[in-house]
Amino acid sequence: MSVVDLIFPLLEWCETHILIFLGPGFLFHFPSIDYSILMKYMPFFPLLVLVYPLVVTMSVAFFSASAWLFWLVTSVALGMIQVVYVSYQFVMIFNDIGILSLLKTFSTIRSQIRYYTIRSGLGKQKPRRGRRREWRKKVDQATTYEEFLKIEIENSPQNEVGNVVT
């Protein structure tokens, strides 16, 4: 005697005798069952009972791991984007410092060349002294009142606003 032979009479009895209670005052007669479909899937019932908890557990674990993997991949992708951006910033800063160093070096070389050529008298121009120094020299050399009167008084240069620049 097989499992199907035991279940089949039970299903016939349920079909004829069991009323299903659907709520207050409602009784519903159990509908007729297509036994061919039921018998087709009946061998899978024990397998479903035994394997269902495992399938549910594995699917929950898979979805949890999928969410975890999603955030892991997203974090790695954002990290790679940040590395590219930081590398770009490093290159730009390195270029700026290099260019500023070259400009400062050329400025220093230029000032040294000017100092040793123009200031030492190698250039064609007469070395220029400050106006105040020239005026102070004239005042110091004057010994009489008439010599003081001959010294010209120069106005101080003014900026755009009219304030005296010292």
Disulfide bonds with the S-S distance in Angstrom:
none
